[in-house]
Amino acid sequence: MRTACLLVPDLPLAAELRAHPALAGRPLAVAAGPEPRAELVAVSPEAARRGIRAGLSVAQGRAACANLAVRVASPALERAAREALLDAALSVSPRALSLPPSGGVFAPEAAVLVDAAGTRTLFASEAGFAGALAERARRLGLRGSVGVAASREVAHLAARAAAWANSGVRVVPDGAEAAFLAPLPFDLLDPDDALIATLTRFGMRRIGDLARLPRRSLAARLGPEALQLADLARGAGSDLPLPQPDSRRVEEAVDLEHPIDRLEPLGFVLRGMLSRLAARLEVRGLACGDLDLELILEGGERDARRVGVAAPTGDVRVLVRLVGLALETHPPGAAVEALCLACEGRPARRDQLDLFRPAGPAPAVLDRTLAELEALCGDGRIGAPRPADDHHPDALRVEPFAPRREIASAEPGPTPTLALRALRPPVPARVQLRGGHPAQVESAVARGEVLSAAGPWRTSGGWWSPESPSGNPSGNPEGRFAVDHYDVQISDGSVARLRHDRLRHTWSVDALYD
């Protein structure tokens, strides 16, 4: 087993920077509440260089730095950031597990475990795999450290050590866990305060000091918790396989600092949420399906609605337009205090291009166009025509349209032959007969004397239908029909197929030979 741990050491700060990238590089602090006496729970490096630290109040932080930007901690943003961290892990491995929040000094961190077994087939080394994992998280707006080891616990400690040393990636070779852990301080283990005070009183400062103590005496003097820490200090850890999440649901939420009662600023917030949602889907190779939008209104009322998406897409502009149209059609009944967007990720359609043929339309664009045409024309009216299992010459059926793939062949093609181009609807014609056969044709597509004729070929059916003859050229015809077809060569150079409806006593040009 090889396990990687992707860790973000300061989740409240990372969640705010992910939602508000314009604050990057500025003195920023995240507070527990909006009041001046609220405690600062996280500060950016720029704010730390100005003497601001976590634990101060908002008023004290602004007194130390006049241009300090203060944001209120948002549980919704932190929850979305944790899920985005899991998405980054699932983009490089099918097995991943999000760790529960820690306590003590490591309470602000967020970590996810990733199955790193077999990664050498995709990456040059485990260090390359760890770098790719960190890069996927960075693309989602989360900067973290990565540790790789033989067990979950050691990988977690390696990620903490990488974050502590600001090195980004730390790979522990198999069998070198004890040597790696020996010089690390006890603080990385996050033990109980009473236990760490006892170990410090005994003169122990490093994890290696704990590994040298006998297990039996350690358990008798300090209890089972110290025994677990000693086993971890020797490199032992859990080697259970990580689960394989099967859910593709992606959710983004935000708590607004001030209620919004107009659609324009609300659309600005939704654009940022849709951008983050689309980025999470993109790293996993998925596209956005139907959107579930929930608005938390003033007074506690909830406005839930579904925004349909014609075809899975990752185009943020299309999603913004769809959500905007849904809100314009049915505006919220009160000011909005919080928003939640969710969708079920769907595999994006791919198209294999041909080296010798021009590229066709993109699958997503084609699906969207077909869906828009079907919305205009009605269900079942858009598709590809196919011959129907019927004797009527006009019978056809409509199937869902899909571009046909033709494989280029080096062999010579078939000998060119005449192609029959049907005219729908048939073009009315005036036909003069001589000896019961067409002799003269007048129509909008062909006119002149008939030089030669073949036929008739008679087709009839529907005798079980009502007496009145009727037909539907665009679908399966109904009623009786009886038609004669003639192939004629006309003096104007055209070769046509004439149709004589024996029930209606009408003539028409049914098709032309090209």
Secondary structure, DSSP 4 states (H G I P E B T S, - for coil): --EEEEEES-HHHHHHHHH-GGGTTS-EEEESSSSTTPBEEEE-HHHHTTT--TTSBHHHHHHH-TT-EEEE--HHHHHHHHHHHHHHHHTT-S-EEEPPP--GGGTT-EEEEEE-TTGGGTSSSHHHHHHHHHHHHHHTT---EEEEESSHHHHHHHHHHHHHHT-SEEE--TT-HHHHHTTSBGGGG---HHHHHHHHHTT--BHHHHHTS-HHHHHHHH-HHHHHHHHHHTT----PPPP-----EEEEEEEEEEEE-SHHHHHHHHHHHHHHHHHHHHHTTEEEEEEEEEEEETTS-EEEEEE--SS-B--HHHHHHHHHHHHHHS--SS-EEEEEEEEEEEEPP--PPPTTS-----HHHHHHHHHHHHHHH-TT-SSEEEE-SSSSTT-EEEE---PPP----SS--PPP---EEEEEEEEEEEEEEETTEEEEEEESS-EEEEEEEEEEEEEEE-TTS-SS----TTS---S-EEEEEEEEEETTS-EEEEEEETTTTEEEEEEEE-
